[in-house]
Amino acid sequence: MADGNTIELDKVLLIADDDRVTVGMPTVDGAKVVATAQGEGKDKKIIVFRYKPKVRYRKKTGHRQLYTRLAIDKIVGAGITQGEPARKVRRRKKEVMESGT
């Protein structure tokens, strides 16, 4: 992706704004993130070393993952409205009430 290109990411999993949190199940409906590309680069090298004992087998390889650096411009959240209480992230199991026998 070239420098300065704008991209919209529409699969948003969570939006947090101060004390309000919106969690998607699996994604937040109507939410999107607008970002600008700041160029491409390579990550740190990962060393992969394969070794089998007693058979003199050793193989060393490396890998550098390519990535695109993004700068977040705007987060548009349709799931957050003014005054809406935060949804609880943790779920509790239903309490089973036993009848007295």
Secondary structure, DSSP 8 states (H G I E B T S, - for coil): --TT-EEEE----EEEETTEEEE-SSS-TT-EEEEEEEEEEE---EEEEEEETTTTEEEEEEE--EEEEEEEEEEE-TT--TT-----SS-----------
